């Protein structure tokens, strides 16, 4: 039996507030995310990107429509979906390693295997030498790396990321984008990544979606040819394909405002 780990969002609409003052956050959204895709969802602030991510995470249910994984309805949060928030959500009293191992601990993974996995992911995010430190001893970028390692170590099917680099300075942000792209190439995880940065969406996404202002609907859905395997991650931004797609995405965002 083939496991179809695709995520289907069908006819989803989202309203907030009471009948008197109802605000529509999402207009009809139809979307299928296939296993192994790195999907970047870009659009102006307040267009409903985070709302859509929270629906997929199972933090709330859609007003209309359905969200299914493998044909099963999403009824709440689950271990198949790991969330990386904009600010790192680390436990300050635990070491970096303790934070990374937390999900595995809940899942009942044995200590030796937890150590192996945390070693692997700490190495992947460049925090091997900081395993015994506490989060408050780390820079913002390192804390965010630790959060990413913790989510990956729990081995979810889907990694959901809500503007995880939004609060970082430009250089740190670029470095983490490059690291995340390398990690995705290594792990083949399915990622849904929210950003309001066109550059970030085009750099990271194997597929780029643009959402219109509220009520949010998808106005562009394009497969990216920017990340061919042969091109080193550091050289992607100078590729002509990168520049062309960036302009296309920027146009879509500007036109959706009118």
C-alpha positions in Angstrom: 0.0 0.0 0.0 1.5 3.3 -1.0 1.4 5.9 1.7 0.1 9.1 0.3 1.5 11.6 2.8 0.1 14.6 0.9 -1.6 17.4 2.7 -4.9 18.5 1.1 -6.5 21.8 1.9 -10.0 21.8 0.3 -12.4 24.7 0.0 -11.1 26.2 3.2 -12.5 29.5 4.4 -11.8 31.2 7.7 -13.9 33.8 9.5 -13.2 35.5 12.8 -15.3 37.4 15.2 -19.1 37.3 15.9 -21.9 37.4 13.4 -22.2 41.2 13.9 -18.5 41.9 13.1 -17.4 39.0 11.1 -14.0 39.3 9.3 -13.1 36.9 6.6 -9.4 36.0 7.0 -9.2 33.3 4.2 -11.2 33.1 1.0 -11.5 29.7 -0.7 -8.2 28.0 -0.4 -7.5 24.8 -2.4 -4.0 23.4 -2.1 -2.3 20.0 -2.3 1.2 19.8 -0.8 3.2 16.7 -2.0 5.7 14.9 0.1 9.2 16.4 0.0 8.1 19.8 -1.3 9.5 23.0 0.3 6.5 25.3 -0.1 7.0 29.0 0.7 3.9 31.1 1.2 4.5 34.7 0.7 2.3 37.7 0.9 1.7 41.0 2.7 1.3 41.1 6.5 -2.2 40.4 7.7 -3.2 38.4 4.6 -3.9 35.2 6.5 -0.7 33.3 5.9 -0.2 32.5 9.6 -3.9 31.6 9.9 -3.5 29.0 7.2 -0.4 27.6 9.0 -2.3 27.4 12.3 -5.1 25.5 10.6 -2.6 23.0 9.2 -1.0 22.7 12.6 -4.4 21.9 14.0 -4.4 24.8 16.5 -7.8 25.7 15.2 -10.4 24.3 12.8 -11.5 25.9 9.5 -14.9 27.7 9.4 -15.6 25.9 6.1 -13.8 23.2 4.2 -11.4 20.5 5.2 -7.7 19.8 5.8 -6.6 16.2 5.5 -3.4 14.3 5.7 -3.4 10.9 4.0 -7.2 11.3 3.7 -7.6 11.7 7.5 -9.0 14.9 8.8 -6.7 17.2 10.9 -8.5 17.4 14.3 -5.7 19.0 16.3 -2.0 19.2 16.7 -0.1 15.9 16.1 3.4 14.5 16.1 3.3 14.3 12.3 3.5 18.2 12.2 6.3 20.1 13.9 6.0 23.9 14.3 8.9 26.4 14.3 7.7 29.7 15.6 8.9 33.2 14.9 10.5 33.5 18.3 12.4 30.5 19.7 10.3 28.5 22.1 13.1 27.0 24.2 13.0 25.9 27.8 15.6 28.1 29.6 16.3 25.7 32.4 17.3 22.9 29.9 20.5 22.7 28.0 20.5 23.0 24.2 20.8 19.2 24.0 17.9 18.8 26.5 15.7 21.1 24.3 16.6 19.2 21.2 15.8 15.8 22.8 12.5 16.9 24.3 10.2 15.6 21.6 11.9 12.3 21.4 11.6 12.0 25.2 7.9 12.4 25.0 7.8 9.8 22.2 9.6 7.3 24.5 12.8 7.1 22.5 15.6 5.4 24.4 18.4 7.5 25.8 21.2 6.1 23.5 19.1 6.8 20.4 18.1 10.2 21.7 21.8 11.0 22.1 22.6 9.8 18.5 19.7 11.8 17.0 20.5 15.0 19.0 24.2 14.7 18.0 23.1 14.4 14.3 20.8 17.4 14.4 23.1 19.6 16.6 25.8 18.9 14.0 23.4 19.7 11.2 22.6 23.2 12.7 26.2 23.9 13.8 25.5 23.7 17.5 27.7 20.7 18.5 30.0 22.8 20.7 27.0 24.4 22.4 25.2 21.2 23.5 25.7 21.8 27.2 24.9 25.6 27.1 21.6 27.1 28.2 19.5 28.9 25.6 20.0 32.4 27.2 23.8 32.0 26.5 23.1 31.8 22.8 22.5 34.5 20.2 19.0 34.8 18.6 20.2 33.0 15.5 21.6 30.1 17.5 18.4 29.9 19.5 16.5 29.6 16.3 18.8 26.9 15.1 18.2 25.1 18.3 14.5 25.3 17.8 14.8 23.9 14.2 17.0 21.1 15.5 14.4 20.2 18.1 11.6 20.1 15.6 13.6 18.0 13.1 14.8 15.6 15.9 11.1 14.7 16.6 11.0 13.5 13.0 7.6 15.0 11.9 6.3 14.4 8.4 5.7 18.1 8.0 7.8 21.0 9.3 5.6 24.2 9.6 7.6 27.4 9.9 6.1 30.8 10.7 8.5 33.5 9.6 11.2 31.8 11.7 14.0 34.2 10.5 11.9 37.4 10.6 13.5 38.8 13.8 17.1 38.2 12.8 19.6 40.6 11.3 20.1 40.3 7.6 23.4 38.4 7.7 22.3 35.9 10.2 19.1 35.5 8.3 20.9 34.7 5.0 23.2 32.2 6.8 20.2 30.4 8.3 18.4 30.3 5.0 21.4 28.6 3.4 21.6 26.2 6.3 17.9 25.4 6.1 18.1 24.7 2.4 21.0 22.4 2.9 19.1 20.6 5.7 16.1 20.2 3.4 18.3 18.7 0.7 19.7 16.3 3.3 16.4 15.2 5.0 13.8 15.6 2.2 11.3 16.8 4.8 8.0 18.4 3.6 8.2 22.1 4.7 5.5 24.8 4.7 7.2 28.1 5.3 5.5 31.4 5.8 7.4 34.6 5.0 6.7 38.2 3.9 10.1 38.4 2.2 10.0 37.8 -1.6 13.7 37.1 -1.6 13.4 34.5 1.1 10.4 32.7 -0.5 12.2 32.5 -3.9 15.5 31.4 -2.3 14.0 28.6 -0.2 10.9 27.4 -2.0 10.8 24.5 -4.4 7.3 25.8 -4.9 6.3 29.4 -4.2 2.7 30.6 -3.3 1.6 34.2 -3.1 -1.4 35.1 -1.0 -3.5 38.2 -1.7 -4.5 40.7 1.1 -7.4 39.7 3.3 -9.5 37.8 2.7 -6.4 35.8 1.7 -6.5 33.6 -1.4 -3.7 32.1 -3.5 -3.0 34.3 -6.5 0.2 32.6 -7.6 1.4 29.0 -7.4 4.6 28.3 -9.2 7.2 25.5 -9.1 10.6 26.9 -8.6 13.5 26.0 -10.9 15.9 28.0 -8.8 17.3 25.2 -6.7 18.9 22.8 -9.1 20.9 20.2 -7.1 24.1 21.0 -8.9 24.2 24.7 -7.8 25.9 25.4 -4.5 23.4 27.0 -2.1 25.6 30.1 -1.7 25.4 30.8 -5.5 21.6 30.6 -5.9 20.9 34.3 -5.4 23.0 35.2 -8.5 21.2 32.7 -10.8 19.2 34.3 -13.6 16.3 31.9 -12.7 16.3 33.4 -9.2 16.1 36.9 -10.4 13.3 36.1 -12.9 11.2 34.3 -10.3 11.8 37.0 -7.7 10.4 39.6 -10.2 7.4 37.3 -10.9 6.6 36.9 -7.3 7.0 40.6 -6.5 4.6 41.4 -9.4 2.0 39.0 -8.1 2.2 40.6 -4.6 1.9 44.1 -6.0 -0.9 43.3 -8.4 -2.9 41.5 -5.7 -3.1 44.8 -3.8 -5.1 46.5 -6.5 
